[in-house]
Amino acid sequence: MTTAITKVNGQPVADEPRFDPVALAEAEAIRTRAAAEADARRIEAEGKADAEKIKAAEEAERQRLANERNRLKLEKDQASHATFIAEHKRRKDAAEAAAAKARKTEDEAEAKEAARAAEQRRSENIWKWGARGIYGVGLVIAAPIQFLAFWDKERPFLVAAPALLEGLALALAFGAAWAVAHRRDVMPYRVGIMIAALIAAGINLWHGITDNSIGPNAGSIGALASLGGPIVLMAYEHGIAQKADGIPSWREKRDAERKKKAEAEAREKAKAEKAAAETNAAAQKAKQQMQAEEEQKRKDADRREHHPDVWEVAEALRSARGSQYVTEQIWADAWYRVTGSKVVGVRPEMEAESRAAQARMKAIAELPVLGDLSQVGSQKAPGAKKAPGAPDGRRFNGGTPPLRRAGDALPYCDAAKKQAALEQADTQPANKTI
């Protein structure tokens, strides 16, 4: 039995500090807990900061992708707009070129028409005055001869006979011009002109033969002058009358005949080409029909040989629907009625084998990866338990395990959980203690 010393030499002895392991352990636990909480807060802050960084990076990447898509869309729209502008400009230029060409062609046609009209007016004017000039020259030649032939001192009034003979043809020529201008029948005037001209010509020729003072030469020239002037003037009036009446000339008739012949040839050629095209199309159609019939016969024979049960139902459907052949729709309906499959060619046995093969492939693909190639070694079950007196084995923690709180570690993904469960179930007999 020990006795505690409370006094020495009459003086009280102070209590010596004693070692208290419980207090030290509690203090160490408090420090450890504080450090763990600080680490937890630090880790949480770092996790939040990292999460913010990741979120910001993802948002930046999302924005970059959105901007890139917008840029590409803008470039595409710009390219489409540029293509549209180029096509619009090309069409506009083509339309303007076509319009300019049409205007040029029209202007050239108008210029040619104006030149032709001017030439017609010029030639008509020359022809008119030439005919009148010939008529005037004929009067100058024929009138003196007739004056010599009808001159009689006892009957001076006969000097007016040349004016009557030549003036009769001239008056009838004026009447013919009036008839042409007023679209009246001009034939009586022409007959009258020729009768008057023949009478005057006959008188000139007779007096030239019978009257030596005139002579045959002068009589013949007078007869020709009496006939030539009216004939030339009548020819001019005849052309004017045809133009006014719209009667085509010989040249216009010839051109019309050529044009009509060319059009008839073009129609015959088009008709022949159309007939050849129709014959070719009919031959092609007959060839395609024959190929289709041969293909249908091949299909029918193949289906009848390899699928007789379905063929019987297809024939019944074809007969009921009034179809000439077993069409693809009829065959599909018959296949569904017999096999129950909507996919033509797939029978129940084939479907069962396919589904079994798919199930085997799925089971093989989902088996756990064991051994050295395992990627979830951290999820394995703990090892064998240690003896009660064995050392802890953990360093620098005072022997006290760290404080764990909910949320310290990130949750495991479904694949890791499933793999760990499979590996744990596989290695569980080895972890049992005896």
ZAGU-612452 format. One record per residue (C-alpha): residue in three letters; chain; x, y, z. Coordinates in steps of 0.1 Angstrom, whole numbers. Example, Ala and Ser with C-alpha at 12.3 -4.5 7.8 and 13.67 -1.06 7.14 Angstrom:
2
@code->ALA&unit->A&px->123&py->-45&pz->78
@code->SER&unit->A&px->137&py->-11&pz->71
! end
This chain:
434
@code->MET&unit->A&px->0&py->0&pz->0
@code->THR&unit->A&px->14&py->34&pz->-10
@code->THR&unit->A&px->9&py->66&pz->8
@code->ALA&unit->A&px->7&py->99&pz->-10
@code->ILE&unit->A&px->30&py->126&pz->3
@code->THR&unit->A&px->11&py->158&pz->10
@code->LYS&unit->A&px->37&py->178&pz->30
@code->VAL&unit->A&px->75&py->180&pz->31
@code->ASN&unit->A&px->91&py->198&pz->61
@code->GLY&unit->A&px->57&py->211&pz->71
@code->GLN&unit->A&px->52&py->226&pz->37
@code->PRO&unit->A&px->23&py->214&pz->14
@code->VAL&unit->A&px->35&py->197&pz->-18
@code->ALA&unit->A&px->20&py->210&pz->-51
@code->ASP&unit->A&px->1&py->185&pz->-73
@code->GLU&unit->A&px->24&py->173&pz->-101
@code->PRO&unit->A&px->9&py->173&pz->-135
@code->ARG&unit->A&px->-1&py->138&pz->-145
@code->PHE&unit->A&px->-3&py->122&pz->-181
@code->ASP&unit->A&px->-40&py->119&pz->-192
@code->PRO&unit->A&px->-42&py->98&pz->-224
@code->VAL&unit->A&px->-80&py->103&pz->-227
@code->ALA&unit->A&px->-77&py->141&pz->-227
@code->LEU&unit->A&px->-49&py->139&pz->-252
@code->ALA&unit->A&px->-69&py->116&pz->-274
@code->GLU&unit->A&px->-99&py->139&pz->-272
@code->ALA&unit->A&px->-78&py->169&pz->-280
@code->GLU&unit->A&px->-62&py->150&pz->-309
@code->ALA&unit->A&px->-97&py->140&pz->-321
@code->ILE&unit->A&px->-108&py->176&pz->-319
@code->ARG&unit->A&px->-78&py->187&pz->-339
@code->THR&unit->A&px->-84&py->159&pz->-364
@code->ARG&unit->A&px->-120&py->168&pz->-367
@code->ALA&unit->A&px->-112&py->204&pz->-372
@code->ALA&unit->A&px->-86&py->196&pz->-398
@code->ALA&unit->A&px->-111&py->172&pz->-415
@code->GLU&unit->A&px->-138&py->198&pz->-415
@code->ALA&unit->A&px->-113&py->223&pz->-429
@code->ASP&unit->A&px->-102&py->199&pz->-455
@code->ALA&unit->A&px->-139&py->191&pz->-463
@code->ARG&unit->A&px->-147&py->228&pz->-466
@code->ARG&unit->A&px->-116&py->233&pz->-487
@code->ILE&unit->A&px->-124&py->203&pz->-509
@code->GLU&unit->A&px->-160&py->215&pz->-511
@code->ALA&unit->A&px->-149&py->249&pz->-521
@code->GLU&unit->A&px->-124&py->235&pz->-546
@code->GLY&unit->A&px->-151&py->212&pz->-559
@code->LYS&unit->A&px->-175&py->241&pz->-563
@code->ALA&unit->A&px->-148&py->262&pz->-580
@code->ASP&unit->A&px->-139&py->233&pz->-603
@code->ALA&unit->A&px->-176&py->228&pz->-610
@code->GLU&unit->A&px->-179&py->264&pz->-618
@code->LYS&unit->A&px->-149&py->263&pz->-640
@code->ILE&unit->A&px->-162&py->232&pz->-657
@code->LYS&unit->A&px->-196&py->248&pz->-661
@code->ALA&unit->A&px->-181&py->280&pz->-674
@code->ALA&unit->A&px->-159&py->260&pz->-698
@code->GLU&unit->A&px->-190&py->240&pz->-709
@code->GLU&unit->A&px->-210&py->272&pz->-713
@code->ALA&unit->A&px->-181&py->288&pz->-732
@code->GLU&unit->A&px->-179&py->257&pz->-754
@code->ARG&unit->A&px->-216&py->257&pz->-759
@code->GLN&unit->A&px->-215&py->293&pz->-768
@code->ARG&unit->A&px->-186&py->287&pz->-792
@code->LEU&unit->A&px->-205&py->259&pz->-809
@code->ALA&unit->A&px->-236&py->281&pz->-811
@code->ASN&unit->A&px->-215&py->309&pz->-826
@code->GLU&unit->A&px->-199&py->285&pz->-850
@code->ARG&unit->A&px->-233&py->272&pz->-861
@code->ASN&unit->A&px->-245&py->308&pz->-865
@code->ARG&unit->A&px->-214&py->316&pz->-885
@code->LEU&unit->A&px->-218&py->286&pz->-907
@code->LYS&unit->A&px->-255&py->294&pz->-912
@code->LEU&unit->A&px->-246&py->330&pz->-920
@code->GLU&unit->A&px->-220&py->319&pz->-945
@code->LYS&unit->A&px->-244&py->295&pz->-960
@code->ASP&unit->A&px->-271&py->322&pz->-962
@code->GLN&unit->A&px->-245&py->346&pz->-977
@code->ALA&unit->A&px->-235&py->320&pz->-1002
@code->SER&unit->A&px->-271&py->313&pz->-1011
@code->HIS&unit->A&px->-278&py->350&pz->-1014
@code->ALA&unit->A&px->-247&py->355&pz->-1035
@code->THR&unit->A&px->-258&py->326&pz->-1057
@code->PHE&unit->A&px->-293&py->341&pz->-1059
@code->ILE&unit->A&px->-279&py->375&pz->-1068
@code->ALA&unit->A&px->-257&py->360&pz->-1094
@code->GLU&unit->A&px->-285&py->339&pz->-1109
@code->HIS&unit->A&px->-308&py->370&pz->-1108
@code->LYS&unit->A&px->-281&py->391&pz->-1125
@code->ARG&unit->A&px->-276&py->363&pz->-1151
@code->ARG&unit->A&px->-313&py->361&pz->-1158
@code->LYS&unit->A&px->-316&py->399&pz->-1160
@code->ASP&unit->A&px->-286&py->401&pz->-1183
@code->ALA&unit->A&px->-300&py->374&pz->-1205
@code->ALA&unit->A&px->-334&py->391&pz->-1205
@code->GLU&unit->A&px->-318&py->424&pz->-1214
@code->ALA&unit->A&px->-297&py->408&pz->-1241
@code->ALA&unit->A&px->-327&py->390&pz->-1255
@code->ALA&unit->A&px->-347&py->423&pz->-1254
@code->ALA&unit->A&px->-318&py->442&pz->-1270
@code->LYS&unit->A&px->-316&py->415&pz->-1297
@code->ALA&unit->A&px->-353&py->416&pz->-1302
@code->ARG&unit->A&px->-352&py->454&pz->-1305
@code->LYS&unit->A&px->-323&py->452&pz->-1329
@code->THR&unit->A&px->-341&py->426&pz->-1350
@code->GLU&unit->A&px->-372&py->448&pz->-1349
@code->ASP&unit->A&px->-353&py->479&pz->-1358
@code->GLU&unit->A&px->-336&py->461&pz->-1386
@code->ALA&unit->A&px->-369&py->448&pz->-1399
@code->GLU&unit->A&px->-384&py->483&pz->-1396
@code->ALA&unit->A&px->-354&py->497&pz->-1414
@code->LYS&unit->A&px->-357&py->471&pz->-1442
@code->GLU&unit->A&px->-395&py->478&pz->-1444
@code->ALA&unit->A&px->-389&py->515&pz->-1445
@code->ALA&unit->A&px->-362&py->511&pz->-1472
@code->ARG&unit->A&px->-385&py->488&pz->-1492
@code->ALA&unit->A&px->-414&py->512&pz->-1488
@code->ALA&unit->A&px->-391&py->541&pz->-1500
@code->GLU&unit->A&px->-379&py->520&pz->-1529
@code->GLN&unit->A&px->-415&py->512&pz->-1538
@code->ARG&unit->A&px->-424&py->548&pz->-1537
@code->ARG&unit->A&px->-394&py->558&pz->-1557
@code->SER&unit->A&px->-400&py->531&pz->-1583
@code->GLU&unit->A&px->-437&py->538&pz->-1585
@code->ASN&unit->A&px->-430&py->575&pz->-1590
@code->ILE&unit->A&px->-406&py->567&pz->-1618
@code->TRP&unit->A&px->-430&py->543&pz->-1634
@code->LYS&unit->A&px->-459&py->567&pz->-1632
@code->TRP&unit->A&px->-440&py->596&pz->-1647
@code->GLY&unit->A&px->-423&py->573&pz->-1672
@code->ALA&unit->A&px->-457&py->560&pz->-1684
@code->ARG&unit->A&px->-471&py->595&pz->-1686
@code->GLY&unit->A&px->-440&py->607&pz->-1704
@code->ILE&unit->A&px->-443&py->579&pz->-1730
@code->TYR&unit->A&px->-480&py->589&pz->-1735
@code->GLY&unit->A&px->-470&py->625&pz->-1740
@code->VAL&unit->A&px->-443&py->616&pz->-1765
@code->GLY&unit->A&px->-468&py->595&pz->-1784
@code->LEU&unit->A&px->-491&py->625&pz->-1786
@code->VAL&unit->A&px->-463&py->647&pz->-1799
@code->ILE&unit->A&px->-456&py->622&pz->-1827
@code->ALA&unit->A&px->-491&py->611&pz->-1836
@code->ALA&unit->A&px->-509&py->645&pz->-1834
@code->PRO&unit->A&px->-490&py->663&pz->-1863
@code->ILE&unit->A&px->-495&py->633&pz->-1886
@code->GLN&unit->A&px->-532&py->634&pz->-1879
@code->PHE&unit->A&px->-533&py->672&pz->-1883
@code->LEU&unit->A&px->-518&py->668&pz->-1918
@code->ALA&unit->A&px->-541&py->640&pz->-1926
@code->PHE&unit->A&px->-573&py->659&pz->-1916
@code->TRP&unit->A&px->-563&py->694&pz->-1929
@code->ASP&unit->A&px->-588&py->707&pz->-1954
@code->LYS&unit->A&px->-592&py->743&pz->-1964
@code->GLU&unit->A&px->-628&py->738&pz->-1973
@code->ARG&unit->A&px->-635&py->720&pz->-1940
@code->PRO&unit->A&px->-613&py->736&pz->-1914
@code->PHE&unit->A&px->-633&py->721&pz->-1885
@code->LEU&unit->A&px->-618&py->687&pz->-1892
@code->VAL&unit->A&px->-586&py->700&pz->-1876
@code->ALA&unit->A&px->-602&py->690&pz->-1842
@code->ALA&unit->A&px->-604&py->654&pz->-1852
@code->PRO&unit->A&px->-569&py->645&pz->-1840
@code->ALA&unit->A&px->-578&py->660&pz->-1806
@code->LEU&unit->A&px->-609&py->638&pz->-1805
@code->LEU&unit->A&px->-590&py->606&pz->-1815
@code->GLU&unit->A&px->-560&py->610&pz->-1792
@code->GLY&unit->A&px->-581&py->628&pz->-1765
@code->LEU&unit->A&px->-605&py->599&pz->-1764
@code->ALA&unit->A&px->-578&py->575&pz->-1753
@code->LEU&unit->A&px->-565&py->600&pz->-1728
@code->ALA&unit->A&px->-599&py->606&pz->-1713
@code->LEU&unit->A&px->-605&py->569&pz->-1709
@code->ALA&unit->A&px->-571&py->565&pz->-1692
@code->PHE&unit->A&px->-581&py->592&pz->-1667
@code->GLY&unit->A&px->-613&py->572&pz->-1662
@code->ALA&unit->A&px->-594&py->541&pz->-1656
@code->ALA&unit->A&px->-573&py->559&pz->-1629
@code->TRP&unit->A&px->-605&py->571&pz->-1613
@code->ALA&unit->A&px->-619&py->535&pz->-1613
@code->VAL&unit->A&px->-587&py->522&pz->-1596
@code->ALA&unit->A&px->-588&py->549&pz->-1570
@code->HIS&unit->A&px->-625&py->543&pz->-1562
@code->ARG&unit->A&px->-622&py->505&pz->-1565
@code->ARG&unit->A&px->-646&py->503&pz->-1595
@code->ASP&unit->A&px->-645&py->479&pz->-1624
@code->VAL&unit->A&px->-617&py->492&pz->-1647
@code->MET&unit->A&px->-621&py->467&pz->-1676
@code->PRO&unit->A&px->-646&py->489&pz->-1697
@code->TYR&unit->A&px->-621&py->518&pz->-1696
@code->ARG&unit->A&px->-593&py->496&pz->-1707
@code->VAL&unit->A&px->-614&py->482&pz->-1736
@code->GLY&unit->A&px->-623&py->518&pz->-1746
@code->ILE&unit->A&px->-586&py->529&pz->-1745
@code->MET&unit->A&px->-576&py->501&pz->-1768
@code->ILE&unit->A&px->-604&py->508&pz->-1792
@code->ALA&unit->A&px->-596&py->545&pz->-1794
@code->ALA&unit->A&px->-558&py->537&pz->-1797
@code->LEU&unit->A&px->-565&py->512&pz->-1826
@code->ILE&unit->A&px->-587&py->537&pz->-1844
@code->ALA&unit->A&px->-560&py->564&pz->-1841
@code->ALA&unit->A&px->-533&py->540&pz->-1851
@code->GLY&unit->A&px->-553&py->528&pz->-1881
@code->ILE&unit->A&px->-559&py->563&pz->-1893
@code->ASN&unit->A&px->-522&py->572&pz->-1890
@code->LEU&unit->A&px->-512&py->541&pz->-1909
@code->TRP&unit->A&px->-538&py->546&pz->-1937
@code->HIS&unit->A&px->-529&py->582&pz->-1943
@code->GLY&unit->A&px->-492&py->573&pz->-1943
@code->ILE&unit->A&px->-498&py->548&pz->-1971
@code->THR&unit->A&px->-522&py->569&pz->-1991
@code->ASP&unit->A&px->-508&py->604&pz->-1986
@code->ASN&unit->A&px->-474&py->609&pz->-2002
@code->SER&unit->A&px->-468&py->641&pz->-1982
@code->ILE&unit->A&px->-469&py->619&pz->-1950
@code->GLY&unit->A&px->-453&py->588&pz->-1962
@code->PRO&unit->A&px->-454&py->552&pz->-1950
@code->ASN&unit->A&px->-426&py->557&pz->-1925
@code->ALA&unit->A&px->-443&py->586&pz->-1907
@code->GLY&unit->A&px->-476&py->567&pz->-1909
@code->SER&unit->A&px->-461&py->536&pz->-1892
@code->ILE&unit->A&px->-444&py->557&pz->-1865
@code->GLY&unit->A&px->-477&py->576&pz->-1859
@code->ALA&unit->A&px->-495&py->543&pz->-1856
@code->LEU&unit->A&px->-469&py->529&pz->-1831
@code->ALA&unit->A&px->-471&py->562&pz->-1811
@code->SER&unit->A&px->-509&py->560&pz->-1810
@code->LEU&unit->A&px->-508&py->525&pz->-1797
@code->GLY&unit->A&px->-477&py->526&pz->-1774
@code->GLY&unit->A&px->-487&py->555&pz->-1751
@code->PRO&unit->A&px->-521&py->541&pz->-1741
@code->ILE&unit->A&px->-507&py->506&pz->-1737
@code->VAL&unit->A&px->-479&py->517&pz->-1714
@code->LEU&unit->A&px->-504&py->539&pz->-1694
@code->MET&unit->A&px->-528&py->510&pz->-1692
@code->ALA&unit->A&px->-501&py->487&pz->-1679
@code->TYR&unit->A&px->-493&py->512&pz->-1651
@code->GLU&unit->A&px->-529&py->515&pz->-1641
@code->HIS&unit->A&px->-532&py->477&pz->-1641
@code->GLY&unit->A&px->-504&py->474&pz->-1616
@code->ILE&unit->A&px->-520&py->501&pz->-1594
@code->ALA&unit->A&px->-553&py->483&pz->-1596
@code->GLN&unit->A&px->-538&py->450&pz->-1585
@code->LYS&unit->A&px->-520&py->466&pz->-1556
@code->ALA&unit->A&px->-552&py->484&pz->-1545
@code->ASP&unit->A&px->-572&py->452&pz->-1548
@code->GLY&unit->A&px->-546&py->431&pz->-1529
@code->ILE&unit->A&px->-541&py->408&pz->-1558
@code->PRO&unit->A&px->-507&py->391&pz->-1555
@code->SER&unit->A&px->-482&py->394&pz->-1582
@code->TRP&unit->A&px->-465&py->365&pz->-1600
@code->ARG&unit->A&px->-434&py->368&pz->-1578
@code->GLU&unit->A&px->-456&py->369&pz->-1546
@code->LYS&unit->A&px->-475&py->338&pz->-1559
@code->ARG&unit->A&px->-442&py->320&pz->-1565
@code->ASP&unit->A&px->-429&py->329&pz->-1530
@code->ALA&unit->A&px->-462&py->318&pz->-1515
@code->GLU&unit->A&px->-460&py->285&pz->-1534
@code->ARG&unit->A&px->-425&py->279&pz->-1522
@code->LYS&unit->A&px->-435&py->287&pz->-1486
@code->LYS&unit->A&px->-465&py->265&pz->-1488
@code->LYS&unit->A&px->-444&py->236&pz->-1502
@code->ALA&unit->A&px->-418&py->241&pz->-1474
@code->GLU&unit->A&px->-445&py->241&pz->-1448
@code->ALA&unit->A&px->-460&py->209&pz->-1463
@code->GLU&unit->A&px->-426&py->193&pz->-1462
@code->ALA&unit->A&px->-421&py->203&pz->-1426
@code->ARG&unit->A&px->-455&py->189&pz->-1417
@code->GLU&unit->A&px->-447&py->157&pz->-1434
@code->LYS&unit->A&px->-413&py->155&pz->-1417
@code->ALA&unit->A&px->-429&py->162&pz->-1383
@code->LYS&unit->A&px->-456&py->136&pz->-1390
@code->ALA&unit->A&px->-430&py->110&pz->-1400
@code->GLU&unit->A&px->-409&py->118&pz->-1369
@code->LYS&unit->A&px->-440&py->115&pz->-1347
@code->ALA&unit->A&px->-449&py->82&pz->-1363
@code->ALA&unit->A&px->-414&py->69&pz->-1358
@code->ALA&unit->A&px->-414&py->80&pz->-1322
@code->GLU&unit->A&px->-447&py->64&pz->-1316
@code->THR&unit->A&px->-435&py->32&pz->-1332
@code->ASN&unit->A&px->-403&py->33&pz->-1311
@code->ALA&unit->A&px->-423&py->40&pz->-1279
@code->ALA&unit->A&px->-447&py->11&pz->-1287
@code->ALA&unit->A&px->-418&py->-12&pz->-1293
@code->GLN&unit->A&px->-402&py->-1&pz->-1260
@code->LYS&unit->A&px->-435&py->-5&pz->-1242
@code->ALA&unit->A&px->-440&py->-40&pz->-1256
@code->LYS&unit->A&px->-404&py->-50&pz->-1246
@code->GLN&unit->A&px->-409&py->-37&pz->-1211
@code->GLN&unit->A&px->-442&py->-55&pz->-1209
@code->MET&unit->A&px->-426&py->-87&pz->-1220
@code->GLN&unit->A&px->-398&py->-83&pz->-1195
@code->ALA&unit->A&px->-423&py->-76&pz->-1167
@code->GLU&unit->A&px->-443&py->-107&pz->-1176
@code->GLU&unit->A&px->-411&py->-128&pz->-1176
@code->GLU&unit->A&px->-401&py->-114&pz->-1143
@code->GLN&unit->A&px->-436&py->-120&pz->-1129
@code->LYS&unit->A&px->-435&py->-157&pz->-1141
@code->ARG&unit->A&px->-401&py->-161&pz->-1125
@code->LYS&unit->A&px->-414&py->-147&pz->-1092
@code->ASP&unit->A&px->-445&py->-169&pz->-1093
@code->ALA&unit->A&px->-425&py->-201&pz->-1100
@code->ASP&unit->A&px->-400&py->-193&pz->-1073
@code->ARG&unit->A&px->-427&py->-185&pz->-1047
@code->ARG&unit->A&px->-448&py->-215&pz->-1056
@code->GLU&unit->A&px->-418&py->-238&pz->-1052
@code->HIS&unit->A&px->-403&py->-225&pz->-1020
@code->HIS&unit->A&px->-434&py->-212&pz->-1001
@code->PRO&unit->A&px->-463&py->-234&pz->-1012
@code->ASP&unit->A&px->-484&py->-226&pz->-980
@code->VAL&unit->A&px->-481&py->-189&pz->-985
@code->TRP&unit->A&px->-487&py->-193&pz->-1023
@code->GLU&unit->A&px->-521&py->-209&pz->-1017
@code->VAL&unit->A&px->-532&py->-180&pz->-996
@code->ALA&unit->A&px->-518&py->-155&pz->-1021
@code->GLU&unit->A&px->-537&py->-171&pz->-1049
@code->ALA&unit->A&px->-569&py->-170&pz->-1029
@code->LEU&unit->A&px->-563&py->-133&pz->-1022
@code->ARG&unit->A&px->-555&py->-126&pz->-1059
@code->SER&unit->A&px->-587&py->-143&pz->-1070
@code->ALA&unit->A&px->-608&py->-125&pz->-1045
@code->ARG&unit->A&px->-594&py->-91&pz->-1054
@code->GLY&unit->A&px->-596&py->-97&pz->-1091
@code->SER&unit->A&px->-560&py->-91&pz->-1098
@code->GLN&unit->A&px->-542&py->-105&pz->-1128
@code->TYR&unit->A&px->-510&py->-113&pz->-1109
@code->VAL&unit->A&px->-499&py->-119&pz->-1074
@code->THR&unit->A&px->-487&py->-84&pz->-1066
@code->GLU&unit->A&px->-462&py->-75&pz->-1039
@code->GLN&unit->A&px->-490&py->-61&pz->-1017
@code->ILE&unit->A&px->-509&py->-94&pz->-1021
@code->TRP&unit->A&px->-478&py->-114&pz->-1013
@code->ALA&unit->A&px->-471&py->-93&pz->-982
@code->ASP&unit->A&px->-507&py->-98&pz->-969
@code->ALA&unit->A&px->-505&py->-135&pz->-976
@code->TRP&unit->A&px->-472&py->-138&pz->-958
@code->TYR&unit->A&px->-486&py->-120&pz->-928
@code->ARG&unit->A&px->-517&py->-142&pz->-927
@code->VAL&unit->A&px->-497&py->-174&pz->-928
@code->THR&unit->A&px->-466&py->-166&pz->-907
@code->GLY&unit->A&px->-478&py->-136&pz->-886
@code->SER&unit->A&px->-447&py->-116&pz->-896
@code->LYS&unit->A&px->-450&py->-83&pz->-913
@code->VAL&unit->A&px->-415&py->-86&pz->-927
@code->VAL&unit->A&px->-417&py->-107&pz->-959
@code->GLY&unit->A&px->-392&py->-136&pz->-958
@code->VAL&unit->A&px->-391&py->-139&pz->-920
@code->ARG&unit->A&px->-407&py->-169&pz->-905
@code->PRO&unit->A&px->-413&py->-177&pz->-867
@code->GLU&unit->A&px->-383&py->-201&pz->-866
@code->MET&unit->A&px->-360&py->-175&pz->-881
@code->GLU&unit->A&px->-373&py->-149&pz->-857
@code->ALA&unit->A&px->-367&py->-172&pz->-827
@code->GLU&unit->A&px->-332&py->-180&pz->-837
@code->SER&unit->A&px->-324&py->-143&pz->-843
@code->ARG&unit->A&px->-338&py->-133&pz->-809
@code->ALA&unit->A&px->-318&py->-161&pz->-792
@code->ALA&unit->A&px->-286&py->-150&pz->-809
@code->GLN&unit->A&px->-293&py->-114&pz->-798
@code->ALA&unit->A&px->-298&py->-125&pz->-762
@code->ARG&unit->A&px->-265&py->-144&pz->-762
@code->MET&unit->A&px->-247&py->-115&pz->-776
@code->LYS&unit->A&px->-262&py->-91&pz->-750
@code->ALA&unit->A&px->-252&py->-115&pz->-722
@code->ILE&unit->A&px->-217&py->-118&pz->-734
@code->ALA&unit->A&px->-213&py->-81&pz->-739
@code->GLU&unit->A&px->-225&py->-74&pz->-703
@code->LEU&unit->A&px->-202&py->-100&pz->-685
@code->PRO&unit->A&px->-178&py->-85&pz->-658
@code->VAL&unit->A&px->-142&py->-79&pz->-666
@code->LEU&unit->A&px->-121&py->-99&pz->-640
@code->GLY&unit->A&px->-84&py->-102&pz->-634
@code->ASP&unit->A&px->-57&py->-78&pz->-643
@code->LEU&unit->A&px->-78&py->-61&pz->-669
@code->SER&unit->A&px->-105&py->-50&pz->-644
@code->GLN&unit->A&px->-110&py->-12&pz->-644
@code->VAL&unit->A&px->-129&py->-10&pz->-610
@code->GLY&unit->A&px->-104&py->-25&pz->-586
@code->SER&unit->A&px->-112&py->2&pz->-560
@code->GLN&unit->A&px->-147&py->-12&pz->-557
@code->LYS&unit->A&px->-136&py->-47&pz->-546
@code->ALA&unit->A&px->-147&py->-61&pz->-513
@code->PRO&unit->A&px->-123&py->-56&pz->-483
@code->GLY&unit->A&px->-96&py->-82&pz->-475
@code->ALA&unit->A&px->-95&py->-106&pz->-445
@code->LYS&unit->A&px->-100&py->-93&pz->-410
@code->LYS&unit->A&px->-69&py->-86&pz->-389
@code->ALA&unit->A&px->-61&py->-101&pz->-355
@code->PRO&unit->A&px->-72&py->-80&pz->-325
@code->GLY&unit->A&px->-36&py->-72&pz->-314
@code->ALA&unit->A&px->-23&py->-64&pz->-349
@code->PRO&unit->A&px->-10&py->-29&pz->-356
@code->ASP&unit->A&px->-33&py->-5&pz->-373
@code->GLY&unit->A&px->-11&py->0&pz->-403
@code->ARG&unit->A&px->-23&py->36&pz->-409
@code->ARG&unit->A&px->2&py->63&pz->-404
@code->PHE&unit->A&px->1&py->100&pz->-395
@code->ASN&unit->A&px->-34&py->99&pz->-382
@code->GLY&unit->A&px->-28&py->92&pz->-345
@code->GLY&unit->A&px->-46&py->59&pz->-348
@code->THR&unit->A&px->-80&py->76&pz->-352
@code->PRO&unit->A&px->-98&py->71&pz->-385
@code->PRO&unit->A&px->-108&py->103&pz->-404
@code->LEU&unit->A&px->-142&py->116&pz->-400
@code->ARG&unit->A&px->-164&py->108&pz->-430
@code->ARG&unit->A&px->-194&py->129&pz->-439
@code->ALA&unit->A&px->-221&py->124&pz->-465
@code->GLY&unit->A&px->-212&py->139&pz->-498
@code->ASP&unit->A&px->-174&py->137&pz->-493
@code->ALA&unit->A&px->-170&py->115&pz->-523
@code->LEU&unit->A&px->-187&py->117&pz->-557
@code->PRO&unit->A&px->-213&py->90&pz->-563
@code->TYR&unit->A&px->-203&py->60&pz->-584
@code->CYS&unit->A&px->-217&py->55&pz->-618
@code->ASP&unit->A&px->-241&py->27&pz->-625
@code->ALA&unit->A&px->-215&py->7&pz->-645
@code->ALA&unit->A&px->-191&py->8&pz->-616
@code->LYS&unit->A&px->-217&py->-3&pz->-591
@code->LYS&unit->A&px->-228&py->-32&pz->-613
@code->GLN&unit->A&px->-192&py->-42&pz->-620
@code->ALA&unit->A&px->-183&py->-41&pz->-582
@code->ALA&unit->A&px->-213&py->-61&pz->-573
@code->LEU&unit->A&px->-205&py->-88&pz->-599
@code->GLU&unit->A&px->-168&py->-89&pz->-588
@code->GLN&unit->A&px->-178&py->-90&pz->-551
@code->ALA&unit->A&px->-202&py->-119&pz->-557
@code->ASP&unit->A&px->-175&py->-137&pz->-576
@code->THR&unit->A&px->-148&py->-132&pz->-549
@code->GLN&unit->A&px->-170&py->-135&pz->-518
@code->PRO&unit->A&px->-160&py->-171&pz->-509
@code->ALA&unit->A&px->-123&py->-161&pz->-508
@code->ASN&unit->A&px->-130&py->-134&pz->-482
@code->LYS&unit->A&px->-146&py->-156&pz->-456
@code->THR&unit->A&px->-126&py->-160&pz->-424
@code->ILE&unit->A&px->-122&py->-194&pz->-407
! end
